Every structure is written in structure tokens, then in C-alpha cells.
Amino acid sequence: MALPFESSAFKDMALVLRAAGLVIPAFAALRISPVIGFILVGVAAGPFGLGQVPGLEMLALSNPEGLAAPAELGVALLLFALGLELSVDRIRTMRSLILGLGSLQLAVCAALIAGVLWLAGLPPVPVAVLAVALALSSTAVGLQLLSASGQINSRTGRTAVGVLLFQDLALAPILVLVGAGSGGNFGLSLAKGVAALAIIALLMRTAAPPLFLQAARTRRSELFMAAAL
């Protein structure tokens, strides 16, 4: 019977934590965002990295798919923490950047990528899907880089945040269109999306305020954090 600490999941998690412990101080000393180091570590420890080199298999992840769920949770918590730095008033003042520059960036980048893919001989539907997907950026990585460098409140930071927010807003319609283009029911997908947004808005108006109020009255930070999560 194998002990819990002998499992591949434990080994992979320990490898990730050790890498984080090395990357953060090393890249901080070099005045480079640790996010870049995490990306390089992920490439090196991935299935096509050090695992392909004889003798270095122990430095590679045994089961990358097993870390998918913790990684997605980590990204969600990162976006939650970074989202606390944004406010509705700030987003309202940035609407020209979000709708203007954000839409222009997505359209221009998607068009350029689509042209390259079309010249490569890909069919029209895959070209459209890949072009839009590759034109999107990672909000988690972008906001973390801006926050770590102290530029999130600068003019450059506001411009980048506006572009990233438009991409986030455009993601849901893009997914609906991709689902419809791949044989899904466009009307049903649209109805599900609208219903989900309506339920979220209703809960935020009705259930969230009393929940946070009760958590705040206890004056216990862990209960307030639990309510937020």
C-alpha cells in the first residue's frame, strides 16, 4: 500500500512549490516579474520539457492533468484578489478605452492572425476560431505584471486594463459563437448565457448584501473571507 506522500500528485505539487520558492527570490533579485519565471518553469516541467531529457525525469511533472483543477482555482483566486483593486467608478471612467481601444486591438490582432493562418492553408472556420483565440490575452498574467511593477494606476496600466477588460467581456459572446459554429444550438447557448447572467445579477442584488452584513457583524475576518469566496 502506497503512502499518501508517495503519490504522483503529491510529488508534482511539491515540485511546483519548490520551483515557486526558487523563482520568486531569483526573479525579484533580477527585477523581473515572477510570472515570467512561473511560465518558464511550467514549460520546463511540462510533458515536452525536462521529462524528455534522460536522467531529468524527476524534475518534470508526472501527471500535469492532475494539477489542472488547483491551477484553475489559483487563477480564479488571483483574479479575485486583483479585481479588488478595480471599482465600478473606475471602469465607468475607462469606458472609452474598454470599448474603443479594446475592440480595436481585438479586431486588428484577429485580422492579422487570420491572414497568416489563411495563407497557411487552413479552412475558414478554424481560421476564425484560432485567430480570435490567439488575439486574446491572459488577464491574470497581465494584471499581475502591472500590479507587481506598480504600473496598474499609470496611463500605460489603465490602457492595458481597458484592453484586458474588453477581452473578458468579449469572451462570452465568442464562446457562444464558437459553440454555434461547431454545430451547437445558437439560440439555446444564448439563452443559457443570458439566464446565467440574470441569476448572478439577482443574487448579487438580493442575497449578497445581507450575507456580507452578517459576516461583517461577527467581526471575524475568516467568516468575511468565507462569505466572499
WOCOR-V677912 format. One record per pair of residues at least 24 apart in sequence whose ideal C-beta (glycine too) atoms are under 10 Angstrom apart, sorted by sequence separation. I is the first residue (numbers start at 0). J is the second residue. D is the distance in Angstrom with one decimal. If there is no record, write none. Layout:
BEGIN
I/J/D  I/J/D
END
This chain:
BEGIN
109/133/7.9  110/134/8.6  138/162/9.7  139/163/9.5  171/195/9.1  15/40/8.0  18/43/8.6  41/66/9.8  106/131/9.7  108/133/7.7  109/134/4.1  138/163/4.7  141/166/9.3  171/196/8.2  14/40/9.2  15/41/8.8  18/44/6.9  105/131/7.6  108/134/3.8  109/135/8.9  136/162/7.4  137/163/8.6  138/164/7.9  107/134/8.4  108/135/8.6  136/163/6.2  106/134/8.3  108/136/9.2  135/163/9.3  138/166/7.0  15/44/7.7  41/70/9.2  105/134/5.4  137/166/9.3  138/167/5.7  14/44/6.5  104/134/7.8  105/135/7.5  136/166/6.1  105/136/9.5  135/166/5.1  136/167/9.8  104/136/8.9  134/166/8.2  135/167/9.0  138/170/9.4  11/44/8.4  135/169/8.1  134/169/9.7  135/170/7.1  131/169/8.5  132/170/9.9  135/173/8.0  131/170/9.6  134/173/9.8  18/58/9.1  17/58/9.8  132/173/8.0  131/173/5.6  14/57/8.4  34/77/9.8  14/58/7.3  14/59/8.2  15/60/8.0  128/173/8.8  131/176/8.6  132/177/8.5  14/60/6.6  131/177/8.1  10/57/8.4  14/61/8.8  11/59/9.1  12/60/9.7  128/176/8.9  11/60/4.8  127/176/8.8  128/177/5.6  10/60/8.5  11/61/5.7  127/177/8.7  10/61/6.0  11/62/6.2  15/66/7.0  8/60/10.0  9/61/10.0  10/62/9.0  11/63/7.6  14/66/9.7  128/180/7.2  7/60/8.5  8/61/8.2  12/65/8.9  124/177/9.3  127/180/7.6  128/181/8.3  7/61/3.8  8/62/6.7  11/65/6.4  12/66/7.2  15/69/8.7  104/158/9.7  6/61/9.1  7/62/4.9  11/66/5.8  15/70/9.0  125/180/10.0  6/62/9.3  82/138/9.5  124/180/5.9  8/65/5.0  12/69/7.5  81/138/8.2  85/142/8.9  101/158/9.5  104/161/9.3  105/162/8.1  124/181/8.1  7/65/7.0  8/66/7.8  11/69/9.7  15/73/10.0  81/139/7.6  84/142/8.2  100/158/6.6  104/162/5.1  6/65/9.2  100/159/9.8  101/160/9.7  103/162/9.0  104/163/9.7  78/138/6.6  81/141/9.5  82/142/8.4  101/161/5.6  102/162/9.3  105/165/6.8  8/69/9.3  77/138/9.4  78/139/5.6  81/142/4.4  84/145/9.6  96/157/6.6  100/161/5.9  101/162/4.7  104/165/7.7  105/166/6.3  77/139/5.2  80/142/9.4  81/143/6.8  84/146/7.1  96/158/6.0  99/161/8.3  100/162/6.0  101/163/7.9  103/165/9.3  104/166/8.1  74/137/8.7  76/139/9.9  77/140/9.2  80/143/9.4  89/152/9.5  96/159/9.3  97/160/8.6  98/161/8.6  101/164/6.8  102/165/6.1  74/138/9.2  75/139/8.9  78/142/7.5  81/145/8.8  93/157/6.3  96/160/7.9  97/161/4.7  101/165/2.5  102/166/9.7  105/169/6.2  109/173/9.9  74/139/5.0  77/142/8.1  78/143/9.5  81/146/6.2  92/157/9.0  93/158/9.0  96/161/3.0  97/162/7.9  100/165/7.8  101/166/6.7  73/139/8.9  74/140/9.3  77/143/6.6  80/146/9.1  85/151/9.1  95/161/8.1  96/162/7.3  97/163/9.1  98/164/9.7  99/165/8.9  101/167/9.5  102/168/9.7  84/151/6.5  93/160/7.0  94/161/8.5  97/164/5.1  98/165/6.7  101/168/8.1  102/169/7.8  84/152/8.7  89/157/8.5  93/161/4.9  96/164/8.4  97/165/4.8  101/169/7.9  105/173/9.2  77/146/9.9  96/165/8.2  97/166/9.7  81/151/8.4  90/160/8.9  94/164/9.7  97/167/9.6  98/168/9.0  89/160/8.7  90/161/8.9  93/164/7.4  94/165/9.9  97/168/7.4  93/165/9.8  90/164/6.8  85/160/7.4  84/160/9.4  81/160/9.7  85/164/8.3  78/167/9.1  38/137/9.6  38/140/7.7  34/137/9.2  37/140/9.0  34/139/8.6  35/140/8.9  34/140/5.4  37/143/9.5  34/141/9.2  32/140/8.9  34/142/9.9  34/143/5.1  35/144/8.1  33/143/8.5  34/144/5.8  32/143/7.1  33/144/9.7  32/144/5.0  34/146/10.0  31/144/10.0  32/145/9.3  34/147/7.2  32/146/9.3  33/147/7.2  32/147/4.8  31/147/9.5  32/148/6.7  31/148/9.8  30/148/9.2  27/147/9.3  26/147/9.8  83/227/9.3  79/227/7.7  79/228/8.1  76/228/8.3  75/228/9.7
END
